[in-house]
Structures are given as C-alpha cells and as structure tokens.
Amino acid sequence: MKRRFAAALPALAAVAISLPLTLATPAMASAPCGSGASDKDSTSWQSTAGNGTNQRSGSSTSCIVTGVAYANHNLDYHCYTRVSSTETWTYLRNDATNVYGWIRDDKLSDGGSFNAC
C-alpha cells in the first residue's frame, strides 16, 4: 500500500501545483452580442481610448457599434473577458455619453480592466 501511494505522490503533487494556476486564469469566452457585465473594477475613471474607438454590444468586431469613445472621454471599466490567448475586451461605461459597451483592450492605452468578468 505504501509503495502504491509513494508511486502516485509525484502525480498528485503535480496536480496540486498546477491547480492554482488554472483557477487563476480566466477561461476564454467572448461576450455574446447584446450582453453586458457587472462592475467588478473599482479603479478610478480614466481617459484611455484612442480617438474614435468603437464601443460594441459584445466582445467581437461582428457585434454592432453602440457608441464611440474619444481620447477626452472618461471610461468606467467594469471587467474584461478573454477571447483568445492574445485578445481581451473590457466592458465599460463611457462617462461622457453614458453608453455601455465592449472595447478591445489593445485600443485602450492602459490595456483595459484587470478584473475578469
């Protein structure tokens, strides 16, 4: 019995070590068109959009444009979703227009929200 346990111990240790890493990484899932998200980001509002950045109804360029954020608009980040290993989108409210929408994080100068939806 002890030998079987000793043989399984390295495998159990590997699982125990990798478990926190998989739990800490948000799953990849785009937000469907027409969806929103709760406000999980309490950071202060910032002007981080490029000039004329589209806000969309979901985390995809195939979703309709709900508004446009300009460089002088303050944005209230709510959370982000990971679409692929290299693409994330932040759900936010544009304080200047009171429009909610999704903006791809590479369009935001600070990379968007750090709080997963």
N, C-alpha and C positions, 0 to 999 in steps of 0.2 A: 504494500500500500504506500509506504513512504517513497519507494522508488518511482511509482507512477506519479505521485504528487510532485516529486523533485523534477521529473521529466516535463511536467506541464507548467512548472513555475516560470520558466522564461517566456512562454507564450502568454501566460496571464499577466506578467509584468509588462510586456509589450502592449497589450490591450489597455492596461491601466495607465500607461504613459501617454498613449495616443488619444484616449478618450477626452481629456480636457481640450485638446487641440481641435477635435472635430466638433465639440459642443460650442467652442468659442467662435467658430467660423460660421457666419450666416449661410444658409442654403441658397443656392442660386434659384431665383424665382422672379420673373418680371411681374410688375403690377399690371393687371389687365386694363385695357382702355376703359375709362369711366370710373376707376377706383381711386380712393383716397387712402389716408393712413392717419393714425392718431399722432399727436405731438409728443414725441419721446425725447426731443432735443431741447434742452433749456438754455442753449448758448444765446448770447445777445445777437440781435439782428444786424446784418451786415450788407454792404453793397458789394456783391461779389460776381454778379453776372457780367458777361460781355455785353456790348452794346447791341441790343436787339436779339436776345436769346429767347427762343420759343419755350413756353411752358406748355406741357402736353397733358392729356387726360389719363395717360398711363406711361409706363416706362418703356416706350418704344417710339421710334420715329413714324410708325404707321398709325399711331393714335393722333386724334385731332389736336390742333393747337387751341389752347384755352386762353392764352394771353401771351404777352411779350414782356420780358424783363430787360430793363436798361441799366447801364452802369451806375446811375444815380439812385436806383431803387433799393430800398432795404428789403431783405428777404428773411423771412422767419422759417428756418429749417424745422422740419418735423421728424424725418427719419430717412434712411436710404434703403434701397433694395439692390441686390447684386443680380445682374442679368447674365453675365458670363464671368470668366476668370479675370477679365480685364475691363469690364464695363459695369459701372454702378450709376444709379439715378437717385436724386434727392427729391422727396416730396416736400413742398414748401408753400408758404403764402407770401405773395408779393404785397408788402405793406402799402405801396403807393397805389395799387389798383384793387386791393382786397381779393385778388384772384388766386385760387389754389391750383397747383399743378406740379408736374414732374419735370425736372431739368436734368439732363445728363451731366454727371459730375465733372467731366473734363471741360465743360462750359463754364464752370464756377472757379474763380481764381484760387479759392482755398480748398478745392476738392469736395465741397459739399458736406453733408452731415456725417458724423462719425457714429451715429446711433442707428442700429439696424431696426427695420420695421417689424 
